[in-house]
Structure formats: C-alpha cells, structure tokens
Amino acid sequence: MRQGLAARGQTPAHLEVPPLVRSALDAAHATRFPHSCSPEVGALLRTLAAARPGGRVLELGTGLGVSAAWLLSGLPDSGRLLSIEQDGERAGRAWSVLRADPRARVQLGDWPDALLEAPFDLIFADCAPAKTPDALPTLARALRPGGTLMLDKLTPRARLDGAWHAGDPLRDAAFAHPHLHTCEVQVTRHECVLLATRTA
Ligand SMILES: C[S@@+](CC[C@H](N)C(=O)[O-])C[C@H]1O[C@@H](n2cnc3c(N)ncnc32)[C@H](O)[C@@H]1O
C-alpha cells in the first residue's frame, strides 16, 4: 500500500518517515554508519513509545540517533528519552540531530552508567555488551513493573546456523526469566526482535 501511495505522490503525512528520523538517517549515511535499526524496527519502537504517556525511555547504544529519533517520534510530549553511547564522535553527531527535541538527552558513557537513573518504562538495548545472557537480569531490574525491554537484530530461528539449534543463550535467558513475559516477533525476512515485559 505504502509503495502504491508513494508512486502516486499521495503518501499521507503520518506514513512519511518522521523529519527527525530523516535527519538522523542523513547523519548515518554521511558517516557510512551501517548499524542503524531497520525501518521495521523503527516503526515498532515508535509504536511502543506511543503507549507510554509520561514514559521514561532508555536506549543503550545511540549510534547516529536513528532509533532514538523513531522513539521520539512516538513518545507523547510528557515522555523523556535518555540514550547512552560509548563512542564520543557518534554521541556528538547524534546529539547534533537529537538536540532539536527537548525530551532527548544523549549521554557519553558505558551502558551500565545509564542504569543509575532506573527505573524505566521502555528500554531498547542496542549495543553488543548489553545484549548478552549475563546482562539480561540487570536490564530486567532496571524496568519498572509493566515496563518493556526490546532487543533487535536477532536472526530468525529458521535461519540460525546449526551450531545454535541446541538453543540460543540470549533467547533462553529472556524466556526463562521469572519476572519477564517474553515473545519473539519477526519484523522482516531476516530479522527478529525480542520483547519482554516485566511482571513484578
Ligand atoms: C547497533 S549500534 C546502535 C544503533 C542505533 N541504536 C540505531 O538503531 O540507530 C550500537 C552502538 O552501541 C555503541 N556501544 C558499543 N558498546 C557500548 C557500550 N558498552 N556502552 C554504550 N554504547 C556502546 C556502539 O558505539 C554503537 O554506536
């Protein structure tokens, strides 16, 4: 539908890529940064953020600000976003885009530093050191009960290398956690995300 509308020049405003996302994508392209979230993940982040009036949102791994911009495009005015990035140049470039939104803050540092400001209503964990079985309980503790954790860039099970058929430790840690309701959602042919909501 979207392609048909675009071909006729009839895309309604709410289906356009949000302007802040466009600016962040331009920054990512300018530096050839290849790790920004997919548009499908961006749309999911926007959907999750939109359900959090007054929500405190945390992102681990800002990159060039693309996923942060998607989160901000959904977040109600009363919400706040903190995004932490270890690489100083990326943090600076992302901030030059995200500073246009007064609800956004970019912190330079290692991901656990941001958890000092817990609890959060929504956490998007998007840096490799935070996407491990060992980090998962820490992330769950940083959620408010009812808060949601999201991890992207998982390979769909059908495409997993044989070495993983006995189980994926990250997925296992999420599904086995006693205070998380977890599900896996395939967002493209090549990508799944984990969604986990804290129950208590
Ligand atoms: C996949 S990219 C983030 C992409 C971004 N979330 C987006 O979708 O637009 C991962 C980022 O995490 C950062 N990173 C890696 N280790 C980190 C750490 N320990 N703490 C904070 N950020 C880290 C990397 O520098 C990189 O920019």
The ligand as an SDF file (V2000), in Angstrom:
LIG
                    3D

 27 29  0  0  0  0  0  0  0  0999 V2000
   23.8950   -1.0760   16.6480 C   0  0  0  0  0  0  0  0  0  0  0  0
   24.6500    0.4380   17.0240 S   0  0  0  0  0  0  0  0  0  0  0  0
   23.3220    1.4330   17.6080 C   0  0  0  0  0  0  0  0  0  0  0  0
   22.3920    1.8640   16.5290 C   0  0  0  0  0  0  0  0  0  0  0  0
   21.2670    2.7720   16.9920 C   0  0  0  0  0  0  0  0  0  0  0  0
   20.5920    2.2580   18.1660 N   0  0  0  0  0  0  0  0  0  0  0  0
   20.2490    2.9210   15.8860 C   0  0  0  0  0  0  0  0  0  0  0  0
   19.4890    1.9610   15.6590 O   0  0  0  0  0  0  0  0  0  0  0  0
   20.2300    3.9730   15.2410 O   0  0  0  0  0  0  0  0  0  0  0  0
   25.4660    0.0690   18.5470 C   0  0  0  0  0  0  0  0  0  0  0  0
   26.1140    1.2600   19.1950 C   0  0  0  0  0  0  0  0  0  0  0  0
   26.4620    0.8820   20.5440 O   0  0  0  0  0  0  0  0  0  0  0  0
   27.6620    1.5310   20.8850 C   0  0  0  0  0  0  0  0  0  0  0  0
   28.2630    0.8110   22.0280 N   0  0  0  0  0  0  0  0  0  0  0  0
   29.0570   -0.2990   21.9810 C   0  0  0  0  0  0  0  0  0  0  0  0
   29.4040   -0.6710   23.2170 N   0  0  0  0  0  0  0  0  0  0  0  0
   28.7920    0.1940   24.0750 C   0  0  0  0  0  0  0  0  0  0  0  0
   28.7730    0.3290   25.4950 C   0  0  0  0  0  0  0  0  0  0  0  0
   29.4490   -0.5370   26.2590 N   0  0  0  0  0  0  0  0  0  0  0  0
   28.0420    1.3130   26.0400 N   0  0  0  0  0  0  0  0  0  0  0  0
   27.3740    2.2000   25.2450 C   0  0  0  0  0  0  0  0  0  0  0  0
   27.3640    2.1260   23.8940 N   0  0  0  0  0  0  0  0  0  0  0  0
   28.0770    1.1410   23.3110 C   0  0  0  0  0  0  0  0  0  0  0  0
   28.4870    1.4950   19.6080 C   0  0  0  0  0  0  0  0  0  0  0  0
   29.4800    2.5000   19.6120 O   0  0  0  0  0  0  0  0  0  0  0  0
   27.4140    1.7070   18.5390 C   0  0  0  0  0  0  0  0  0  0  0  0
   27.3250    3.0730   18.1810 O   0  0  0  0  0  0  0  0  0  0  0  0
  1  2  1  0
  2  3  1  0
  2 10  1  0
  3  4  1  0
  4  5  1  0
  5  6  1  0
  5  7  1  0
  7  8  2  0
  7  9  1  0
 10 11  1  0
 11 12  1  0
 11 26  1  0
 12 13  1  0
 13 14  1  0
 13 24  1  0
 14 15  1  0
 14 23  1  0
 15 16  2  0
 16 17  1  0
 17 18  1  0
 17 23  2  0
 18 19  1  0
 18 20  2  0
 20 21  1  0
 21 22  2  0
 22 23  1  0
 24 25  1  0
 24 26  1  0
 26 27  1  0
M  CHG  2   2   1   9  -1
M  END
$$$$
